[in-house]
Amino acid sequence: MTNFQSFSGVITMISDFMTGINEEIGCNKLVSVDNGYGTLVNFVMTPDTYVVDYVMLFIGDRITAFYDMNVAVPLIFPPQYRAVIMVKDTPYQNVKVDYFNSQLESSDGKLKLNIAPSTQIVLRNGQVFTRNPSNRNLIVVYGPTTKSIPAQTTPYKITVVC
């Protein structure tokens, strides 16, 4: 199971990044993100990094990057992680990336999903997912939640991470 962690902030730099010997220049990007409290993190974006809604990211955009805490990282400063998922922050829209169990409750116990007929359930490539999304890693885009524990929401869109 992937252990997703997130970091939010403003993009301060985007540059080309070489990760190996035999690769095309420009295919990987190094994205620097500042959280506004003096913490800077660099994210490596590869062609496999999923950007929610396929939006273009620019310097000055407020984003949230999700990375796998189980992956080894270099011991450098600022920290550098491989971005698995990136989201451009949008007003009135929340995004949670986590494992959701058979009750569609997140692994941290903070969010429960109530799927409606209007909820889009898709794969990363945009194709319809025809199975039950429970017991999987999901990218959930949602709006308001209840104030219960766990908070409950009816998501706008669920992307299944296979």
C-alpha positions as CSV (number, residue, x, y, z in Angstrom):
1,M,0.0,0.0,0.0
2,T,1.3,3.4,-0.9
3,N,1.8,5.8,2.0
4,F,0.8,9.2,0.4
5,Q,2.0,12.4,2.1
6,S,1.3,15.9,0.8
7,F,3.0,19.3,0.8
8,S,1.2,22.5,-0.1
9,G,2.6,25.8,-1.2
10,V,3.4,28.2,-4.0
11,I,5.6,27.2,-7.0
12,T,8.8,29.4,-6.9
13,M,10.7,27.7,-9.7
14,I,10.2,25.2,-12.6
15,S,13.2,23.9,-14.5
16,D,14.4,21.0,-16.6
17,F,15.8,18.1,-14.6
18,M,18.0,15.2,-15.5
19,T,17.4,12.0,-13.6
20,G,19.6,9.6,-15.5
21,I,22.0,9.1,-18.4
22,N,19.8,8.1,-21.4
23,E,16.8,10.4,-21.3
24,E,15.4,13.2,-23.3
25,I,16.1,16.6,-22.0
26,G,13.0,18.4,-21.0
27,C,10.9,15.3,-20.1
28,N,11.5,15.8,-16.4
29,K,10.9,18.9,-14.4
30,L,12.1,20.1,-11.0
31,V,9.4,22.1,-9.2
32,S,10.3,24.1,-6.1
33,V,7.5,24.8,-3.7
34,D,7.5,27.2,-0.7
35,N,4.8,26.7,2.0
36,G,5.0,30.4,3.1
37,Y,6.6,29.5,6.5
38,G,10.1,29.1,5.3
39,T,10.0,25.5,4.3
40,L,11.0,24.7,0.7
41,V,10.6,21.3,-1.0
42,N,11.7,20.3,-4.5
43,F,9.5,17.8,-6.5
44,V,10.6,15.9,-9.5
45,M,7.9,15.7,-12.0
46,T,8.2,12.9,-14.6
47,P,5.9,12.0,-17.5
48,D,4.3,9.6,-15.0
49,T,3.3,12.3,-12.6
50,Y,-0.5,12.7,-12.6
51,V,-1.7,16.3,-12.7
52,V,-5.3,16.4,-11.6
53,D,-7.5,17.8,-14.5
54,Y,-4.4,18.0,-16.7
55,V,-3.9,21.7,-15.9
56,M,-0.7,23.6,-16.8
57,L,1.3,24.6,-13.7
58,F,3.2,27.9,-13.6
59,I,5.4,29.8,-11.2
60,G,3.2,31.5,-8.6
61,D,0.5,28.8,-8.6
62,R,-0.6,27.4,-5.3
63,I,-0.4,23.6,-5.5
64,T,-0.5,20.4,-3.4
65,A,2.0,17.7,-4.3
66,F,1.5,14.1,-3.2
67,Y,4.5,11.7,-2.8
68,D,5.1,8.2,-1.5
69,M,6.8,8.2,1.9
70,N,7.9,4.6,1.4
71,V,10.3,5.5,-1.5
72,A,13.9,6.2,-0.7
73,V,15.0,9.9,-1.1
74,P,18.4,11.6,-1.2
75,L,19.5,13.2,2.0
76,I,19.8,16.7,0.7
77,F,18.5,20.2,1.5
78,P,16.0,21.2,0.5
79,P,14.3,17.8,0.5
80,Q,13.5,16.3,-2.9
81,Y,10.7,13.9,-3.6
82,R,9.3,12.3,-6.7
83,A,5.8,13.8,-7.2
84,V,3.2,11.0,-7.8
85,I,0.2,13.4,-8.0
86,M,0.0,17.2,-8.3
87,V,-3.0,19.4,-7.8
88,K,-3.4,23.1,-8.6
89,D,-5.4,24.5,-5.7
90,T,-8.9,25.7,-6.7
91,P,-11.4,27.6,-4.5
92,Y,-14.3,25.4,-3.2
93,Q,-12.5,22.2,-4.2
94,N,-10.7,19.8,-2.0
95,V,-8.5,16.9,-3.0
96,K,-7.6,13.8,-0.9
97,V,-5.3,11.1,-2.1
98,D,-5.4,8.0,0.1
99,Y,-6.4,4.4,0.4
100,F,-10.1,4.0,1.0
101,N,-11.4,0.7,2.6
102,S,-14.5,-1.3,2.0
103,Q,-16.7,1.3,3.7
104,L,-15.0,4.0,1.6
105,E,-13.3,5.5,4.6
106,S,-9.8,6.9,4.2
107,S,-6.9,5.2,5.9
108,D,-6.4,8.1,8.3
109,G,-10.1,7.9,9.3
110,K,-10.8,11.5,8.4
111,L,-13.0,11.2,5.3
112,K,-15.9,8.9,4.3
113,L,-17.2,9.0,0.8
114,N,-20.9,8.8,-0.1
115,I,-21.1,8.1,-3.8
116,A,-24.0,9.6,-5.8
117,P,-25.1,8.8,-9.3
118,S,-23.5,12.1,-10.4
119,T,-20.1,11.1,-9.0
120,Q,-17.7,10.5,-11.9
121,I,-15.5,7.4,-11.3
122,V,-12.6,7.2,-13.8
123,L,-9.2,5.8,-14.3
124,R,-6.1,8.1,-14.6
125,N,-6.5,8.0,-18.4
126,G,-10.0,9.4,-18.2
127,Q,-11.8,6.1,-19.0
128,V,-14.8,5.1,-16.9
129,F,-14.1,2.7,-14.0
130,T,-16.9,0.2,-13.9
131,R,-16.1,-1.6,-10.6
132,N,-16.6,-0.7,-6.9
133,P,-13.8,1.9,-6.0
134,S,-13.5,0.5,-2.4
135,N,-10.3,-1.1,-1.1
136,R,-8.1,1.0,-3.5
137,N,-5.9,4.1,-3.7
138,L,-8.1,7.0,-4.8
139,I,-7.8,10.6,-5.9
140,V,-11.0,12.2,-4.6
141,V,-12.1,15.7,-5.7
142,Y,-14.9,17.0,-3.4
143,G,-16.5,20.1,-2.0
144,P,-18.3,20.6,1.3
145,T,-18.2,18.0,4.1
146,T,-20.1,17.3,7.2
147,K,-18.6,18.2,10.6
148,S,-18.9,14.6,11.8
149,I,-15.9,12.3,12.6
150,P,-15.1,11.1,10.0
151,A,-16.2,14.0,7.8
152,Q,-18.6,12.8,5.1
153,T,-18.8,14.1,1.5
154,T,-20.3,13.3,-1.8
155,P,-17.4,13.6,-4.2
156,Y,-17.5,15.3,-7.6
157,K,-15.0,13.0,-9.1
158,I,-13.0,9.9,-8.0
159,T,-9.9,8.8,-10.0
160,V,-8.9,5.2,-9.3
161,V,-5.1,4.7,-9.0
162,C,-4.5,1.2,-10.3
